[in-house]
Amino acid sequence: MLLGIAELLLLGLVVDWAFRALKMPGLIGLLLMGVVVGPYALNLLNPEIIRVSQQLRLLALIVILLRAGFEISRETLAKVGPRAVVMSFVPCICEVAVITAIGPLLLPLSYLEAAMLGSVLAAVSPAVVVPLMIQFIEEGRGTDKGAPTLVLAGASVDDAVAIVLCTAFVGMYVGQAENLIVSLARIPVSLVLGIGSGLLLGLALFWFFKRFNPRATKRMLILLGLAVMLLNLQDRIEHVVPYSALLALMAIGFIILEKDEHIAHEISSKLGKFWIFAQLLLFTLVGAQVDIGVAWQAGLAGVGIILLGLVGRSIGVQLCLLNSDFNPKERVFIGVSYLPKATVQAAIGSVPLFAMAAAGMGTAPGQLILAIAVLSILLTAPLGAFLITWAGRQFLPVSPGLSPATIAVRESK
């Protein structure tokens, strides 16, 4: 397996360099490379890597969210906080509502099956969005009004809302659901417990770091180990107590940054170096999950459903931005930042299919949902990454005080 990872890393570095040389985001090249070398195309990936791909992707996602927490300052969060709350669920619900209403008209689905499809498609991909927002924050783009931070905060919770909705609709479909209102009530409980525990753990870690002063690399390793344990805890208790470990990770970074910027920036710098390795695995393995054959089965109707859902999501985003101080260009940037699908769709796209099969029901609707979920990754992940990068460069002003040389150095990273 080590040889396979080495080959993947070397090829990924070449592809990343080539796409950056073409003035395109490197992650687009990595996603496409994953599709090509994955088991559904040329099948060049080592089978052992495929078996552990979920764990490798999870590790990379941990690094992303920890870095995100270290980039969210209290001052910026105070600017966008209330708006980030509505951004966390309104666009998601708008997308689900549009797909639920339109789905039965374009596809052989009932309204409940269309609702399942909508909840699978509704999540924003943190794998695509978060690294780009961190990059813009590091470049000082849009930070005076907090546009990247707004997307970071809102999109992270958006995923939790979509997953809870998917679980509720699937349960209703196979006759094992708790009341939908009860399911929805789990969302705020999950958020409060996740953020609250993250803040407490962050304070404890800050005390430990100040008391024993371990090297920055060891601090990073402690954080990574604790993050894995939190995700394991979530898996063990989520059927009893709703808990968002991913938000806990962001809260840890936030509180350490609040207490000591020097410590936070040291750890963030180490995570940034580790991210060079992690992103090569993450985007390649996400691309490898895309079954082009399954996506092809969705056809033009599937494309239409995805596009109409994105229209509904974009309307929801713009509703959330009413009476804000963002100018039209910044609103366009925030809108396109909510488009990419990838990690969550790869994770839950098959959930309805497996639930139908386990319940002894016909699986045709589940197969169609999976096909459209895969198609959404293929269509929106590369295009969304390109549009976010382009819109960020064109529409987000650089914060005052950054010299052109500093900007150039940060953009080259």
Contacts in CASP RR format, 6 or more apart in sequence:
PFRMAT RR
TARGET T0000
AUTHOR 0000-0000-0000
METHOD contacts of the structure
MODEL  1
MLLGIAELLLLGLVVDWAFRALKMPGLIGLLLMGVVVGPYALNLLNPEII
RVSQQLRLLALIVILLRAGFEISRETLAKVGPRAVVMSFVPCICEVAVIT
AIGPLLLPLSYLEAAMLGSVLAAVSPAVVVPLMIQFIEEGRGTDKGAPTL
VLAGASVDDAVAIVLCTAFVGMYVGQAENLIVSLARIPVSLVLGIGSGLL
LGLALFWFFKRFNPRATKRMLILLGLAVMLLNLQDRIEHVVPYSALLALM
AIGFIILEKDEHIAHEISSKLGKFWIFAQLLLFTLVGAQVDIGVAWQAGL
AGVGIILLGLVGRSIGVQLCLLNSDFNPKERVFIGVSYLPKATVQAAIGS
VPLFAMAAAGMGTAPGQLILAIAVLSILLTAPLGAFLITWAGRQFLPVSP
GLSPATIAVRESK
1 46 0 8 1.000
1 48 0 8 1.000
1 49 0 8 1.000
1 52 0 8 1.000
3 46 0 8 1.000
4 45 0 8 1.000
4 46 0 8 1.000
4 49 0 8 1.000
5 46 0 8 1.000
5 49 0 8 1.000
5 281 0 8 1.000
8 37 0 8 1.000
8 45 0 8 1.000
8 49 0 8 1.000
8 280 0 8 1.000
8 281 0 8 1.000
8 284 0 8 1.000
9 277 0 8 1.000
9 280 0 8 1.000
9 281 0 8 1.000
11 33 0 8 1.000
11 37 0 8 1.000
12 30 0 8 1.000
12 33 0 8 1.000
12 280 0 8 1.000
12 284 0 8 1.000
13 280 0 8 1.000
15 26 0 8 1.000
15 29 0 8 1.000
15 30 0 8 1.000
15 33 0 8 1.000
16 26 0 8 1.000
16 27 0 8 1.000
16 29 0 8 1.000
16 30 0 8 1.000
16 280 0 8 1.000
18 29 0 8 1.000
19 25 0 8 1.000
19 26 0 8 1.000
19 28 0 8 1.000
19 29 0 8 1.000
20 26 0 8 1.000
24 386 0 8 1.000
24 389 0 8 1.000
25 132 0 8 1.000
25 385 0 8 1.000
25 386 0 8 1.000
25 389 0 8 1.000
27 128 0 8 1.000
27 131 0 8 1.000
27 279 0 8 1.000
27 283 0 8 1.000
27 385 0 8 1.000
28 382 0 8 1.000
28 385 0 8 1.000
28 386 0 8 1.000
29 283 0 8 1.000
29 382 0 8 1.000
30 279 0 8 1.000
30 280 0 8 1.000
30 283 0 8 1.000
30 284 0 8 1.000
30 287 0 8 1.000
31 283 0 8 1.000
31 284 0 8 1.000
31 286 0 8 1.000
31 287 0 8 1.000
31 342 0 8 1.000
31 381 0 8 1.000
31 382 0 8 1.000
31 385 0 8 1.000
32 287 0 8 1.000
32 382 0 8 1.000
33 284 0 8 1.000
33 287 0 8 1.000
34 45 0 8 1.000
34 283 0 8 1.000
34 284 0 8 1.000
34 285 0 8 1.000
34 286 0 8 1.000
34 287 0 8 1.000
34 288 0 8 1.000
34 290 0 8 1.000
35 41 0 8 1.000
35 287 0 8 1.000
35 288 0 8 1.000
35 290 0 8 1.000
35 292 0 8 1.000
35 378 0 8 1.000
36 42 0 8 1.000
37 43 0 8 1.000
37 44 0 8 1.000
37 45 0 8 1.000
37 284 0 8 1.000
37 288 0 8 1.000
38 44 0 8 1.000
38 45 0 8 1.000
38 50 0 8 1.000
38 287 0 8 1.000
38 288 0 8 1.000
39 45 0 8 1.000
39 50 0 8 1.000
39 288 0 8 1.000
40 288 0 8 1.000
40 290 0 8 1.000
40 291 0 8 1.000
40 292 0 8 1.000
40 293 0 8 1.000
40 294 0 8 1.000
41 292 0 8 1.000
45 288 0 8 1.000
49 56 0 8 1.000
49 285 0 8 1.000
50 288 0 8 1.000
53 285 0 8 1.000
53 288 0 8 1.000
53 289 0 8 1.000
56 281 0 8 1.000
56 282 0 8 1.000
56 285 0 8 1.000
57 127 0 8 1.000
57 281 0 8 1.000
57 282 0 8 1.000
57 285 0 8 1.000
57 286 0 8 1.000
57 343 0 8 1.000
58 231 0 8 1.000
59 224 0 8 1.000
59 228 0 8 1.000
59 278 0 8 1.000
59 281 0 8 1.000
60 127 0 8 1.000
60 275 0 8 1.000
60 278 0 8 1.000
60 279 0 8 1.000
60 281 0 8 1.000
60 282 0 8 1.000
61 126 0 8 1.000
61 127 0 8 1.000
61 246 0 8 1.000
61 282 0 8 1.000
61 343 0 8 1.000
62 224 0 8 1.000
62 227 0 8 1.000
62 228 0 8 1.000
62 231 0 8 1.000
62 249 0 8 1.000
63 224 0 8 1.000
63 271 0 8 1.000
63 272 0 8 1.000
63 274 0 8 1.000
63 275 0 8 1.000
63 278 0 8 1.000
64 126 0 8 1.000
64 127 0 8 1.000
64 130 0 8 1.000
64 131 0 8 1.000
64 134 0 8 1.000
64 275 0 8 1.000
64 278 0 8 1.000
64 282 0 8 1.000
65 126 0 8 1.000
65 130 0 8 1.000
65 156 0 8 1.000
65 227 0 8 1.000
65 246 0 8 1.000
65 249 0 8 1.000
65 250 0 8 1.000
66 223 0 8 1.000
66 224 0 8 1.000
66 227 0 8 1.000
66 249 0 8 1.000
66 250 0 8 1.000
66 252 0 8 1.000
66 253 0 8 1.000
66 271 0 8 1.000
67 130 0 8 1.000
67 134 0 8 1.000
67 268 0 8 1.000
67 271 0 8 1.000
67 272 0 8 1.000
67 275 0 8 1.000
68 130 0 8 1.000
68 133 0 8 1.000
68 134 0 8 1.000
68 152 0 8 1.000
68 156 0 8 1.000
68 250 0 8 1.000
69 152 0 8 1.000
69 249 0 8 1.000
69 250 0 8 1.000
69 251 0 8 1.000
69 252 0 8 1.000
69 253 0 8 1.000
69 254 0 8 1.000
69 257 0 8 1.000
70 253 0 8 1.000
70 254 0 8 1.000
70 256 0 8 1.000
70 257 0 8 1.000
70 264 0 8 1.000
70 265 0 8 1.000
70 267 0 8 1.000
70 268 0 8 1.000
70 271 0 8 1.000
71 133 0 8 1.000
71 134 0 8 1.000
71 137 0 8 1.000
71 138 0 8 1.000
71 149 0 8 1.000
71 152 0 8 1.000
71 257 0 8 1.000
71 268 0 8 1.000
72 149 0 8 1.000
72 152 0 8 1.000
72 153 0 8 1.000
72 250 0 8 1.000
72 253 0 8 1.000
72 254 0 8 1.000
72 257 0 8 1.000
73 149 0 8 1.000
73 257 0 8 1.000
73 258 0 8 1.000
74 254 0 8 1.000
74 258 0 8 1.000
76 143 0 8 1.000
76 146 0 8 1.000
76 149 0 8 1.000
77 84 0 8 1.000
77 149 0 8 1.000
77 153 0 8 1.000
77 254 0 8 1.000
79 145 0 8 1.000
79 146 0 8 1.000
79 149 0 8 1.000
80 146 0 8 1.000
80 149 0 8 1.000
80 150 0 8 1.000
80 153 0 8 1.000
81 150 0 8 1.000
81 153 0 8 1.000
83 150 0 8 1.000
83 320 0 8 1.000
83 321 0 8 1.000
83 324 0 8 1.000
84 149 0 8 1.000
84 150 0 8 1.000
84 153 0 8 1.000
84 154 0 8 1.000
84 157 0 8 1.000
85 154 0 8 1.000
85 157 0 8 1.000
86 320 0 8 1.000
87 150 0 8 1.000
87 151 0 8 1.000
87 153 0 8 1.000
87 154 0 8 1.000
87 155 0 8 1.000
87 158 0 8 1.000
87 317 0 8 1.000
87 320 0 8 1.000
88 153 0 8 1.000
88 154 0 8 1.000
88 155 0 8 1.000
88 156 0 8 1.000
88 157 0 8 1.000
88 158 0 8 1.000
88 161 0 8 1.000
89 157 0 8 1.000
89 158 0 8 1.000
89 161 0 8 1.000
89 187 0 8 1.000
90 316 0 8 1.000
90 317 0 8 1.000
90 319 0 8 1.000
90 320 0 8 1.000
91 158 0 8 1.000
91 312 0 8 1.000
91 313 0 8 1.000
91 314 0 8 1.000
91 316 0 8 1.000
91 317 0 8 1.000
91 320 0 8 1.000
91 338 0 8 1.000
92 122 0 8 1.000
92 123 0 8 1.000
92 158 0 8 1.000
92 161 0 8 1.000
92 162 0 8 1.000
92 165 0 8 1.000
92 313 0 8 1.000
93 122 0 8 1.000
93 161 0 8 1.000
94 312 0 8 1.000
94 313 0 8 1.000
94 315 0 8 1.000
94 316 0 8 1.000
94 319 0 8 1.000
95 118 0 8 1.000
95 121 0 8 1.000
95 122 0 8 1.000
95 309 0 8 1.000
95 310 0 8 1.000
95 312 0 8 1.000
95 313 0 8 1.000
96 115 0 8 1.000
96 118 0 8 1.000
96 119 0 8 1.000
96 122 0 8 1.000
96 162 0 8 1.000
96 165 0 8 1.000
97 312 0 8 1.000
98 308 0 8 1.000
98 309 0 8 1.000
98 311 0 8 1.000
98 312 0 8 1.000
98 313 0 8 1.000
99 114 0 8 1.000
99 115 0 8 1.000
99 117 0 8 1.000
99 118 0 8 1.000
99 121 0 8 1.000
99 122 0 8 1.000
99 305 0 8 1.000
99 308 0 8 1.000
99 309 0 8 1.000
100 111 0 8 1.000
100 114 0 8 1.000
100 115 0 8 1.000
100 118 0 8 1.000
101 114 0 8 1.000
102 114 0 8 1.000
102 305 0 8 1.000
102 308 0 8 1.000
102 309 0 8 1.000
103 109 0 8 1.000
103 114 0 8 1.000
103 117 0 8 1.000
103 305 0 8 1.000
104 110 0 8 1.000
104 111 0 8 1.000
104 114 0 8 1.000
106 301 0 8 1.000
106 302 0 8 1.000
106 304 0 8 1.000
106 305 0 8 1.000
107 114 0 8 1.000
107 117 0 8 1.000
107 301 0 8 1.000
107 302 0 8 1.000
107 305 0 8 1.000
107 368 0 8 1.000
108 364 0 8 1.000
108 365 0 8 1.000
108 368 0 8 1.000
109 117 0 8 1.000
109 365 0 8 1.000
109 368 0 8 1.000
110 365 0 8 1.000
112 169 0 8 1.000
112 172 0 8 1.000
112 173 0 8 1.000
113 173 0 8 1.000
113 352 0 8 1.000
113 365 0 8 1.000
113 366 0 8 1.000
113 369 0 8 1.000
115 165 0 8 1.000
115 169 0 8 1.000
116 166 0 8 1.000
116 169 0 8 1.000
116 170 0 8 1.000
116 173 0 8 1.000
116 352 0 8 1.000
116 365 0 8 1.000
116 366 0 8 1.000
116 369 0 8 1.000
117 305 0 8 1.000
117 352 0 8 1.000
117 368 0 8 1.000
117 369 0 8 1.000
117 372 0 8 1.000
117 373 0 8 1.000
118 309 0 8 1.000
119 162 0 8 1.000
119 163 0 8 1.000
119 165 0 8 1.000
119 166 0 8 1.000
119 168 0 8 1.000
119 169 0 8 1.000
120 162 0 8 1.000
120 166 0 8 1.000
120 345 0 8 1.000
120 348 0 8 1.000
120 349 0 8 1.000
120 351 0 8 1.000
120 352 0 8 1.000
120 369 0 8 1.000
120 372 0 8 1.000
120 373 0 8 1.000
121 305 0 8 1.000
121 306 0 8 1.000
121 309 0 8 1.000
121 341 0 8 1.000
121 345 0 8 1.000
121 372 0 8 1.000
121 373 0 8 1.000
121 376 0 8 1.000
122 158 0 8 1.000
122 161 0 8 1.000
122 162 0 8 1.000
122 165 0 8 1.000
122 313 0 8 1.000
123 158 0 8 1.000
123 159 0 8 1.000
123 162 0 8 1.000
123 163 0 8 1.000
123 341 0 8 1.000
123 344 0 8 1.000
123 345 0 8 1.000
123 348 0 8 1.000
124 155 0 8 1.000
124 158 0 8 1.000
124 159 0 8 1.000
124 338 0 8 1.000
124 339 0 8 1.000
124 340 0 8 1.000
124 341 0 8 1.000
124 344 0 8 1.000
125 340 0 8 1.000
125 341 0 8 1.000
125 342 0 8 1.000
125 343 0 8 1.000
125 344 0 8 1.000
125 345 0 8 1.000
125 381 0 8 1.000
126 155 0 8 1.000
126 156 0 8 1.000
126 159 0 8 1.000
126 246 0 8 1.000
126 343 0 8 1.000
126 344 0 8 1.000
127 282 0 8 1.000
127 283 0 8 1.000
127 286 0 8 1.000
127 342 0 8 1.000
127 343 0 8 1.000
128 340 0 8 1.000
128 342 0 8 1.000
128 343 0 8 1.000
128 381 0 8 1.000
128 384 0 8 1.000
128 385 0 8 1.000
128 388 0 8 1.000
129 151 0 8 1.000
129 152 0 8 1.000
129 155 0 8 1.000
129 337 0 8 1.000
129 338 0 8 1.000
129 340 0 8 1.000
129 388 0 8 1.000
130 152 0 8 1.000
130 155 0 8 1.000
130 156 0 8 1.000
131 275 0 8 1.000
131 279 0 8 1.000
132 337 0 8 1.000
132 385 0 8 1.000
132 388 0 8 1.000
132 389 0 8 1.000
133 148 0 8 1.000
133 149 0 8 1.000
133 151 0 8 1.000
133 152 0 8 1.000
133 337 0 8 1.000
134 148 0 8 1.000
134 152 0 8 1.000
135 413 0 8 1.000
136 142 0 8 1.000
136 143 0 8 1.000
136 147 0 8 1.000
136 148 0 8 1.000
136 392 0 8 1.000
136 396 0 8 1.000
137 143 0 8 1.000
137 148 0 8 1.000
137 149 0 8 1.000
138 410 0 8 1.000
138 413 0 8 1.000
139 398 0 8 1.000
139 402 0 8 1.000
139 407 0 8 1.000
139 410 0 8 1.000
139 411 0 8 1.000
140 398 0 8 1.000
140 399 0 8 1.000
140 402 0 8 1.000
140 407 0 8 1.000
140 410 0 8 1.000
141 148 0 8 1.000
141 392 0 8 1.000
141 393 0 8 1.000
141 396 0 8 1.000
141 397 0 8 1.000
141 398 0 8 1.000
141 399 0 8 1.000
142 148 0 8 1.000
142 330 0 8 1.000
142 396 0 8 1.000
142 397 0 8 1.000
142 398 0 8 1.000
142 399 0 8 1.000
143 149 0 8 1.000
143 399 0 8 1.000
144 397 0 8 1.000
144 399 0 8 1.000
144 400 0 8 1.000
145 325 0 8 1.000
145 326 0 8 1.000
145 330 0 8 1.000
147 326 0 8 1.000
147 330 0 8 1.000
147 333 0 8 1.000
147 334 0 8 1.000
147 396 0 8 1.000
148 396 0 8 1.000
150 334 0 8 1.000
151 334 0 8 1.000
151 337 0 8 1.000
151 338 0 8 1.000
155 337 0 8 1.000
155 338 0 8 1.000
156 246 0 8 1.000
156 247 0 8 1.000
156 250 0 8 1.000
157 191 0 8 1.000
157 247 0 8 1.000
158 338 0 8 1.000
159 246 0 8 1.000
159 344 0 8 1.000
160 187 0 8 1.000
160 190 0 8 1.000
160 191 0 8 1.000
160 244 0 8 1.000
160 246 0 8 1.000
160 247 0 8 1.000
161 187 0 8 1.000
162 344 0 8 1.000
163 344 0 8 1.000
163 348 0 8 1.000
164 183 0 8 1.000
164 184 0 8 1.000
164 186 0 8 1.000
164 187 0 8 1.000
164 190 0 8 1.000
164 242 0 8 1.000
165 183 0 8 1.000
165 184 0 8 1.000
166 348 0 8 1.000
166 351 0 8 1.000
166 352 0 8 1.000
167 183 0 8 1.000
167 351 0 8 1.000
168 177 0 8 1.000
168 178 0 8 1.000
168 180 0 8 1.000
168 183 0 8 1.000
168 184 0 8 1.000
169 177 0 8 1.000
170 177 0 8 1.000
170 351 0 8 1.000
170 352 0 8 1.000
170 355 0 8 1.000
171 177 0 8 1.000
171 355 0 8 1.000
172 180 0 8 1.000
173 352 0 8 1.000
173 355 0 8 1.000
173 356 0 8 1.000
174 355 0 8 1.000
174 356 0 8 1.000
174 358 0 8 1.000
174 359 0 8 1.000
174 361 0 8 1.000
175 359 0 8 1.000
176 359 0 8 1.000
177 183 0 8 1.000
186 242 0 8 1.000
187 242 0 8 1.000
189 241 0 8 1.000
189 242 0 8 1.000
190 242 0 8 1.000
190 243 0 8 1.000
190 244 0 8 1.000
190 247 0 8 1.000
191 244 0 8 1.000
191 247 0 8 1.000
193 241 0 8 1.000
193 242 0 8 1.000
193 243 0 8 1.000
193 244 0 8 1.000
194 243 0 8 1.000
194 244 0 8 1.000
194 245 0 8 1.000
194 247 0 8 1.000
194 248 0 8 1.000
194 251 0 8 1.000
195 244 0 8 1.000
195 247 0 8 1.000
195 248 0 8 1.000
195 251 0 8 1.000
196 248 0 8 1.000
196 251 0 8 1.000
197 230 0 8 1.000
197 243 0 8 1.000
197 248 0 8 1.000
197 251 0 8 1.000
198 247 0 8 1.000
198 248 0 8 1.000
198 249 0 8 1.000
198 251 0 8 1.000
198 252 0 8 1.000
198 255 0 8 1.000
199 251 0 8 1.000
199 252 0 8 1.000
199 254 0 8 1.000
199 255 0 8 1.000
201 226 0 8 1.000
201 230 0 8 1.000
201 248 0 8 1.000
201 251 0 8 1.000
201 252 0 8 1.000
202 251 0 8 1.000
202 252 0 8 1.000
202 253 0 8 1.000
202 255 0 8 1.000
202 256 0 8 1.000
203 255 0 8 1.000
203 259 0 8 1.000
205 222 0 8 1.000
205 223 0 8 1.000
205 226 0 8 1.000
205 252 0 8 1.000
205 256 0 8 1.000
206 255 0 8 1.000
206 256 0 8 1.000
206 259 0 8 1.000
206 260 0 8 1.000
206 263 0 8 1.000
208 222 0 8 1.000
209 219 0 8 1.000
209 256 0 8 1.000
209 260 0 8 1.000
209 263 0 8 1.000
210 260 0 8 1.000
210 263 0 8 1.000
214 222 0 8 1.000
216 266 0 8 1.000
216 267 0 8 1.000
216 269 0 8 1.000
216 270 0 8 1.000
217 270 0 8 1.000
219 263 0 8 1.000
219 266 0 8 1.000
219 267 0 8 1.000
219 270 0 8 1.000
220 267 0 8 1.000
220 270 0 8 1.000
220 271 0 8 1.000
220 274 0 8 1.000
223 252 0 8 1.000
223 267 0 8 1.000
223 271 0 8 1.000
226 252 0 8 1.000
227 245 0 8 1.000
227 249 0 8 1.000
230 245 0 8 1.000
230 248 0 8 1.000
230 249 0 8 1.000
231 245 0 8 1.000
231 246 0 8 1.000
233 243 0 8 1.000
233 245 0 8 1.000
234 243 0 8 1.000
234 244 0 8 1.000
234 245 0 8 1.000
237 243 0 8 1.000
253 264 0 8 1.000
253 267 0 8 1.000
256 263 0 8 1.000
256 264 0 8 1.000
256 267 0 8 1.000
257 264 0 8 1.000
286 342 0 8 1.000
286 343 0 8 1.000
286 346 0 8 1.000
286 377 0 8 1.000
286 381 0 8 1.000
287 342 0 8 1.000
287 377 0 8 1.000
287 381 0 8 1.000
289 346 0 8 1.000
289 374 0 8 1.000
289 377 0 8 1.000
290 346 0 8 1.000
290 374 0 8 1.000
290 377 0 8 1.000
290 378 0 8 1.000
291 374 0 8 1.000
292 378 0 8 1.000
294 367 0 8 1.000
294 370 0 8 1.000
294 371 0 8 1.000
294 374 0 8 1.000
295 371 0 8 1.000
295 374 0 8 1.000
295 375 0 8 1.000
295 378 0 8 1.000
297 367 0 8 1.000
297 368 0 8 1.000
297 371 0 8 1.000
298 368 0 8 1.000
298 371 0 8 1.000
298 372 0 8 1.000
298 374 0 8 1.000
298 375 0 8 1.000
299 375 0 8 1.000
302 371 0 8 1.000
302 372 0 8 1.000
302 375 0 8 1.000
303 375 0 8 1.000
303 379 0 8 1.000
305 372 0 8 1.000
306 372 0 8 1.000
306 375 0 8 1.000
306 376 0 8 1.000
306 379 0 8 1.000
306 380 0 8 1.000
310 339 0 8 1.000
310 380 0 8 1.000
313 338 0 8 1.000
313 339 0 8 1.000
314 335 0 8 1.000
314 338 0 8 1.000
314 339 0 8 1.000
317 331 0 8 1.000
317 334 0 8 1.000
317 335 0 8 1.000
317 338 0 8 1.000
318 331 0 8 1.000
318 335 0 8 1.000
321 331 0 8 1.000
321 334 0 8 1.000
324 331 0 8 1.000
326 334 0 8 1.000
329 391 0 8 1.000
329 394 0 8 1.000
329 395 0 8 1.000
330 395 0 8 1.000
330 396 0 8 1.000
332 391 0 8 1.000
332 395 0 8 1.000
333 388 0 8 1.000
333 391 0 8 1.000
333 392 0 8 1.000
333 395 0 8 1.000
333 396 0 8 1.000
336 384 0 8 1.000
336 387 0 8 1.000
336 388 0 8 1.000
336 391 0 8 1.000
337 388 0 8 1.000
337 391 0 8 1.000
339 380 0 8 1.000
339 383 0 8 1.000
339 384 0 8 1.000
339 387 0 8 1.000
339 388 0 8 1.000
340 380 0 8 1.000
340 381 0 8 1.000
340 383 0 8 1.000
340 384 0 8 1.000
340 385 0 8 1.000
340 388 0 8 1.000
341 373 0 8 1.000
341 376 0 8 1.000
341 377 0 8 1.000
341 380 0 8 1.000
341 381 0 8 1.000
342 377 0 8 1.000
342 380 0 8 1.000
342 381 0 8 1.000
345 373 0 8 1.000
345 374 0 8 1.000
345 376 0 8 1.000
345 377 0 8 1.000
346 373 0 8 1.000
346 377 0 8 1.000
348 373 0 8 1.000
349 369 0 8 1.000
349 370 0 8 1.000
349 373 0 8 1.000
349 374 0 8 1.000
350 370 0 8 1.000
350 373 0 8 1.000
352 365 0 8 1.000
352 366 0 8 1.000
352 369 0 8 1.000
352 370 0 8 1.000
353 363 0 8 1.000
353 366 0 8 1.000
353 367 0 8 1.000
353 369 0 8 1.000
353 370 0 8 1.000
356 362 0 8 1.000
356 363 0 8 1.000
356 365 0 8 1.000
356 366 0 8 1.000
357 363 0 8 1.000
398 407 0 8 1.000
END
